[in-house]
Amino acid sequence: MRVLFVEDEEKISKAVKRGLELKGYAVDTVADSDSGLSYAVDPDYDIIILDRMLPGSMDGIEVAKKAREEGQKAPILILTARGSIDDRVEGLNSGADDYLVKPFSFSELVARIQALLRRPPVPSGAVLIYDDLSLDPSKYEVKRGDTSIKLSSKEFSLLEYFMRHKEQVLTKDMIINHVWNEDAIVMPNTVEVYIGYLRAKIDRPFVDKPPLINTVRGFGYKLCH
Ligand code: CA
């Protein structure tokens, strides 16, 4: 899942980026509101986290509002040092989906992100299920039938993207944009390589079952029976 984090406090920004990347998220960080907005309109983000107090011509709430006006549909989480009821109402009226008061713990941030990503179109319930494959984003567990499967964080992130878009054709560009951040060096065959890793763990060991990760020649890949 691709995350945009707009935060001017470098320490927080770096720590959160590192922490989320260890959990398999692809994270872009920006430190002011104007570049924040230019990133926040990008439909490739799966979730946007905005600090409220930012240098530049806007605050985080205005960034959220403008991004919504430009058609951004991803969940938006506002971070703020102030926790008054008025702030909360203002934040939620701006088009933000949730609100987290600073200082926050990293585990609380992750829990909020996961809760926001569980909202529709993916129906509620933490565990994503397709056929006999299940993926639990909060426990980082993947199973096919009763067999546990160990995935690297990138493989996990790739599979999560497939499971949130089951039976849809995902092009290589879509996969790159949702699973890798903008700094990542993604070679033309990177997606193929990771699809190969995933097939080796999800499909190949289960010879008596239909492969779930399928190539749609000329277009991309699809999670389907
Ligand atoms: Ca700030």
Residues whose N, C-alpha, C, O or C-beta is under 5 A from the ligand:
A	BS01	CA	D8 E9 D51 M53 L54
